[in-house]
Amino acid sequence: MNRQEIEAKVKAFLIEDLEIDEEKIQPEARLKEDIGIDSLDFVDIVVIVEKTFGFKMKTEEMGKVKTFNDFCDYIEKKIA
């Protein structure tokens, strides 16, 4: 799976499952402050990522993930 496919899948589940406005999802948008993802949303994200990309997310690894780009980078590294 290439980077564009990862970004498309992440964007799709943010819009469809978490009901995020598409215009909020920009590469440098901060997940919490700009996109509006809260701690309950992160629980859903963990389940969705596991189902979509086939790996378990670890909370401690998410500490450095601040932006949409960071999140896609994280997924790309895990599935590479």
Secondary structure, DSSP 8 states (H G I E B T S, - for coil): --HHHHHHHHHHHHHHTS---GGG--TT-BIIIII---HHHHHHHHHHHHHHHSS---GGGGGG--BHHHHHHHHHHHH-
